[in-house]
Amino acid sequence: MSIKYLISIIILLFAAAACNIVEKEVNKLTGHDEEKIKRLKKEGVKCEAEILKVEDMNITVNKNPMVRLFLEVMPPGEPSFDAQVEMVVSRVNIPRKGDNVTVYFNPKDKTDIIVE
């Protein structure tokens, strides 16, 4: 193998790794962190939450808006608590104040929460 070929392969490997890192960070920012979703669905508490407020973050991903949801989370048998979630939503199905959604949260850290 030539040196140019080896250098090309190394550059491609670094580029692929960088793309993977960027993709994971974008997913975290847009509320699509697969590891977090799997963990909370397995270990978290599932319950209903009422949307108290929807705030547009002036960011779009594939023409869909990113919003901040202010929630009143209502775990069964426990006092309700307020939480916030940032996520990309469908522009044809934007959540509204008063809507109920299903959430999963970490009982040890109630800021660790996802909307199903």
C-alpha positions in Angstrom: 0.0 0.0 0.0 1.2 3.5 -0.8 1.5 6.2 1.8 -1.1 8.3 0.0 -3.6 5.4 0.3 -3.0 5.0 4.0 -3.3 8.7 4.6 -6.6 8.8 2.7 -7.9 5.9 4.8 -6.9 7.6 8.0 -8.5 10.9 6.9 -11.7 9.0 6.1 -11.8 7.3 9.5 -11.3 10.6 11.3 -14.1 12.2 9.2 -16.5 9.3 10.0 -15.7 9.5 13.7 -16.3 13.3 13.6 -19.6 12.8 11.8 -20.7 10.3 14.4 -19.8 12.7 17.3 -21.7 15.6 15.6 -24.7 13.4 15.0 -24.9 12.4 18.6 -24.6 16.0 19.8 -27.3 17.2 17.4 -29.6 14.3 18.6 -29.0 15.4 22.2 -29.8 19.0 21.4 -33.0 18.1 19.5 -34.4 15.7 22.1 -33.6 12.5 20.2 -30.8 11.1 22.4 -31.4 7.4 21.8 -29.3 6.3 24.9 -31.3 8.6 27.2 -34.6 7.4 25.7 -33.7 3.7 26.2 -32.4 4.3 29.7 -35.4 6.3 30.9 -37.9 3.9 29.3 -36.2 1.1 31.1 -35.4 2.6 34.5 -37.6 5.8 34.7 -41.0 6.4 36.0 -43.8 6.7 33.4 -46.6 9.1 34.0 -48.7 11.9 32.6 -47.8 15.5 32.4 -49.8 18.6 31.5 -48.3 21.2 29.2 -48.3 24.5 31.0 -46.5 26.5 28.3 -45.0 26.0 24.9 -42.1 28.3 24.0 -40.7 28.5 20.4 -36.9 28.4 20.5 -36.5 29.9 17.0 -34.7 26.8 15.8 -35.9 24.5 13.0 -34.7 21.0 12.1 -35.9 19.8 8.7 -38.5 22.6 8.8 -39.8 21.4 12.2 -39.7 23.8 15.2 -37.7 23.2 18.3 -39.7 24.1 21.4 -39.3 24.2 25.1 -42.2 22.6 27.0 -43.0 23.6 30.5 -44.7 20.7 32.2 -46.5 19.8 35.4 -45.5 16.2 35.9 -48.0 14.1 37.8 -46.5 10.8 39.1 -49.0 8.4 40.6 -49.0 8.5 44.4 -46.5 11.4 44.6 -46.7 15.2 44.5 -46.6 16.8 41.1 -43.6 18.8 40.0 -42.6 21.2 37.3 -40.2 20.3 34.6 -38.9 21.5 31.2 -38.1 19.6 28.0 -36.6 20.9 24.8 -37.5 18.9 21.7 -38.2 19.1 18.0 -41.9 18.7 17.2 -43.8 18.2 14.0 -45.0 21.5 12.6 -48.3 20.0 11.8 -48.8 18.7 15.3 -47.3 21.3 17.7 -48.2 20.7 21.3 -50.4 23.2 23.0 -51.0 24.5 26.5 -53.4 22.2 28.3 -52.4 19.1 26.3 -51.5 15.9 28.2 -48.4 14.0 27.3 -46.7 10.8 28.5 -43.3 11.4 30.1 -40.5 9.2 31.6 -38.3 10.7 34.3 -35.5 9.7 36.6 -36.8 9.6 40.2 -33.3 10.5 41.5 -33.0 13.5 39.1 -36.4 14.9 38.0 -34.7 17.2 35.5 -33.7 14.0 33.6 -37.0 13.6 31.6 -38.3 12.8 28.1 -41.6 13.2 26.4 -42.8 10.0 24.7 
